[in-house]
Amino acid sequence: MAESTTFLPLENFTPEARRATRVVLTDIDDTLTTNGRLPAVAYAAMERLQDVGCAVVPVTGRPAGWCDQIARMWPVDGVVGENGAFYFHYDAAARKMRRVYAQPDAEREKNRMQLRQLGQVILREVPGAAISADQFAREVDLAIDFCEDVEPLPADEINRIVQLFEAAGATAKISSIHVNGWFGSHDKLTMTKRILHDIFALDADIRNEDAVFIGDSPNDAPMWSFFTNGIGVANALAYRGQIADAPRYVTSQAGGAGFAELADALLAAK
């Protein structure tokens, strides 16, 4: 996307396009959250969107254990977790959780064993990195912390983590806090298309304007590239010029306040 058509102020997102939005797809860390916490304004924004029939689906690198709780207890209509390893959808009326994975059980177990070994290699090679505090709740990927609960690592050390994952044949993506690595071809976009089809009867390859995606960091670039209405919270501006596929629009506020700003814009058009 050309520089002149990215990072446009949110007011350029037309009322007609906002009115057509059926599903809000959102990253969690530094998009819904601010300084590692979920502010009330972001939680309330999700509730307000649901109240008018606009679905909310977090698309995150966070672990399965967290995603089960999010799907049950947050005002959301499903969640894509561990960078596209699965989606969870909770049917409150039936009191039943639907769990859809990209890989069968046996493959996930084999990959977990390999990732445990790879994690020890990374910790030896990159002093200061750590296995993420939420790893105990993960089913599919390995998250290496480079700034959430450790002193921030320099860019070359973060890139070294990526290189070690890739040398072992794994996929690696950098978020605002972790490098996530996994074996397999799944990703956020593929699983997002699947939940949109299964739960919302929306074929995103034919019409993706019915959904918007909002995020903050380079690992959101494939989502920004695919969705016509890709949006960044203001902190995404830190990566301007560093990513090929930037968001079309950007909020004036960062983190959870930026998400609430998008919700206000959508609600004003309803």
NORFEN-V213139 format. One record per residue. N is the residue number from 1. RES is the residue in three letters. PSI is psi as a letter, one per 30 degrees, with the letter a starting at -180 (NA if undefined). Layout:
BEGIN
n->N res->RES psi->PSI
n->N res->RES psi->PSI
END
This chain:
BEGIN
n->1 res->MET psi->k
n->2 res->ALA psi->k
n->3 res->GLU psi->e
n->4 res->SER psi->f
n->5 res->THR psi->g
n->6 res->THR psi->l
n->7 res->PHE psi->h
n->8 res->LEU psi->k
n->9 res->PRO psi->k
n->10 res->LEU psi->f
n->11 res->GLU psi->f
n->12 res->ASN psi->f
n->13 res->PHE psi->j
n->14 res->THR psi->l
n->15 res->PRO psi->e
n->16 res->GLU psi->e
n->17 res->ALA psi->e
n->18 res->ARG psi->e
n->19 res->ARG psi->f
n->20 res->ALA psi->f
n->21 res->THR psi->k
n->22 res->ARG psi->f
n->23 res->VAL psi->k
n->24 res->VAL psi->j
n->25 res->LEU psi->k
n->26 res->THR psi->k
n->27 res->ASP psi->l
n->28 res->ILE psi->d
n->29 res->ASP psi->k
n->30 res->ASP psi->g
n->31 res->THR psi->e
n->32 res->LEU psi->e
n->33 res->THR psi->l
n->34 res->THR psi->k
n->35 res->ASN psi->h
n->36 res->GLY psi->g
n->37 res->ARG psi->k
n->38 res->LEU psi->j
n->39 res->PRO psi->l
n->40 res->ALA psi->e
n->41 res->VAL psi->e
n->42 res->ALA psi->e
n->43 res->TYR psi->e
n->44 res->ALA psi->e
n->45 res->ALA psi->e
n->46 res->MET psi->e
n->47 res->GLU psi->e
n->48 res->ARG psi->e
n->49 res->LEU psi->e
n->50 res->GLN psi->e
n->51 res->ASP psi->f
n->52 res->VAL psi->g
n->53 res->GLY psi->g
n->54 res->CYS psi->j
n->55 res->ALA psi->l
n->56 res->VAL psi->k
n->57 res->VAL psi->j
n->58 res->PRO psi->k
n->59 res->VAL psi->j
n->60 res->THR psi->l
n->61 res->GLY psi->f
n->62 res->ARG psi->l
n->63 res->PRO psi->l
n->64 res->ALA psi->e
n->65 res->GLY psi->e
n->66 res->TRP psi->e
n->67 res->CYS psi->e
n->68 res->ASP psi->e
n->69 res->GLN psi->e
n->70 res->ILE psi->e
n->71 res->ALA psi->e
n->72 res->ARG psi->e
n->73 res->MET psi->f
n->74 res->TRP psi->l
n->75 res->PRO psi->i
n->76 res->VAL psi->l
n->77 res->ASP psi->g
n->78 res->GLY psi->l
n->79 res->VAL psi->k
n->80 res->VAL psi->k
n->81 res->GLY psi->l
n->82 res->GLU psi->h
n->83 res->ASN psi->h
n->84 res->GLY psi->g
n->85 res->ALA psi->f
n->86 res->PHE psi->l
n->87 res->TYR psi->k
n->88 res->PHE psi->k
n->89 res->HIS psi->k
n->90 res->TYR psi->k
n->91 res->ASP psi->j
n->92 res->ALA psi->e
n->93 res->ALA psi->e
n->94 res->ALA psi->f
n->95 res->ARG psi->h
n->96 res->LYS psi->k
n->97 res->MET psi->k
n->98 res->ARG psi->k
n->99 res->ARG psi->j
n->100 res->VAL psi->k
n->101 res->TYR psi->l
n->102 res->ALA psi->f
n->103 res->GLN psi->k
n->104 res->PRO psi->l
n->105 res->ASP psi->e
n->106 res->ALA psi->e
n->107 res->GLU psi->e
n->108 res->ARG psi->e
n->109 res->GLU psi->e
n->110 res->LYS psi->e
n->111 res->ASN psi->e
n->112 res->ARG psi->e
n->113 res->MET psi->e
n->114 res->GLN psi->e
n->115 res->LEU psi->e
n->116 res->ARG psi->e
n->117 res->GLN psi->e
n->118 res->LEU psi->e
n->119 res->GLY psi->e
n->120 res->GLN psi->e
n->121 res->VAL psi->e
n->122 res->ILE psi->e
n->123 res->LEU psi->e
n->124 res->ARG psi->e
n->125 res->GLU psi->f
n->126 res->VAL psi->i
n->127 res->PRO psi->k
n->128 res->GLY psi->f
n->129 res->ALA psi->l
n->130 res->ALA psi->l
n->131 res->ILE psi->k
n->132 res->SER psi->k
n->133 res->ALA psi->f
n->134 res->ASP psi->g
n->135 res->GLN psi->e
n->136 res->PHE psi->f
n->137 res->ALA psi->g
n->138 res->ARG psi->k
n->139 res->GLU psi->f
n->140 res->VAL psi->e
n->141 res->ASP psi->l
n->142 res->LEU psi->k
n->143 res->ALA psi->k
n->144 res->ILE psi->k
n->145 res->ASP psi->k
n->146 res->PHE psi->f
n->147 res->CYS psi->f
n->148 res->GLU psi->e
n->149 res->ASP psi->g
n->150 res->VAL psi->l
n->151 res->GLU psi->k
n->152 res->PRO psi->k
n->153 res->LEU psi->l
n->154 res->PRO psi->l
n->155 res->ALA psi->e
n->156 res->ASP psi->e
n->157 res->GLU psi->e
n->158 res->ILE psi->e
n->159 res->ASN psi->e
n->160 res->ARG psi->e
n->161 res->ILE psi->e
n->162 res->VAL psi->e
n->163 res->GLN psi->e
n->164 res->LEU psi->e
n->165 res->PHE psi->e
n->166 res->GLU psi->e
n->167 res->ALA psi->f
n->168 res->ALA psi->g
n->169 res->GLY psi->g
n->170 res->ALA psi->l
n->171 res->THR psi->k
n->172 res->ALA psi->k
n->173 res->LYS psi->k
n->174 res->ILE psi->k
n->175 res->SER psi->a
n->176 res->SER psi->f
n->177 res->ILE psi->f
n->178 res->HIS psi->l
n->179 res->VAL psi->k
n->180 res->ASN psi->k
n->181 res->GLY psi->k
n->182 res->TRP psi->l
n->183 res->PHE psi->k
n->184 res->GLY psi->l
n->185 res->SER psi->g
n->186 res->HIS psi->l
n->187 res->ASP psi->l
n->188 res->LYS psi->e
n->189 res->LEU psi->e
n->190 res->THR psi->e
n->191 res->MET psi->e
n->192 res->THR psi->e
n->193 res->LYS psi->e
n->194 res->ARG psi->e
n->195 res->ILE psi->e
n->196 res->LEU psi->e
n->197 res->HIS psi->e
n->198 res->ASP psi->e
n->199 res->ILE psi->e
n->200 res->PHE psi->g
n->201 res->ALA psi->h
n->202 res->LEU psi->j
n->203 res->ASP psi->j
n->204 res->ALA psi->f
n->205 res->ASP psi->f
n->206 res->ILE psi->e
n->207 res->ARG psi->j
n->208 res->ASN psi->f
n->209 res->GLU psi->f
n->210 res->ASP psi->f
n->211 res->ALA psi->l
n->212 res->VAL psi->l
n->213 res->PHE psi->k
n->214 res->ILE psi->k
n->215 res->GLY psi->a
n->216 res->ASP psi->f
n->217 res->SER psi->l
n->218 res->PRO psi->e
n->219 res->ASN psi->f
n->220 res->ASP psi->f
n->221 res->ALA psi->e
n->222 res->PRO psi->e
n->223 res->MET psi->e
n->224 res->TRP psi->e
n->225 res->SER psi->e
n->226 res->PHE psi->e
n->227 res->PHE psi->k
n->228 res->THR psi->e
n->229 res->ASN psi->i
n->230 res->GLY psi->k
n->231 res->ILE psi->k
n->232 res->GLY psi->k
n->233 res->VAL psi->l
n->234 res->ALA psi->e
n->235 res->ASN psi->f
n->236 res->ALA psi->f
n->237 res->LEU psi->f
n->238 res->ALA psi->f
n->239 res->TYR psi->g
n->240 res->ARG psi->k
n->241 res->GLY psi->f
n->242 res->GLN psi->f
n->243 res->ILE psi->k
n->244 res->ALA psi->e
n->245 res->ASP psi->j
n->246 res->ALA psi->l
n->247 res->PRO psi->k
n->248 res->ARG psi->e
n->249 res->TYR psi->l
n->250 res->VAL psi->k
n->251 res->THR psi->l
n->252 res->SER psi->f
n->253 res->GLN psi->l
n->254 res->ALA psi->l
n->255 res->GLY psi->b
n->256 res->GLY psi->e
n->257 res->ALA psi->e
n->258 res->GLY psi->e
n->259 res->PHE psi->e
n->260 res->ALA psi->e
n->261 res->GLU psi->e
n->262 res->LEU psi->e
n->263 res->ALA psi->e
n->264 res->ASP psi->e
n->265 res->ALA psi->e
n->266 res->LEU psi->e
n->267 res->LEU psi->e
n->268 res->ALA psi->f
n->269 res->ALA psi->f
n->270 res->LYS psi->NA
END
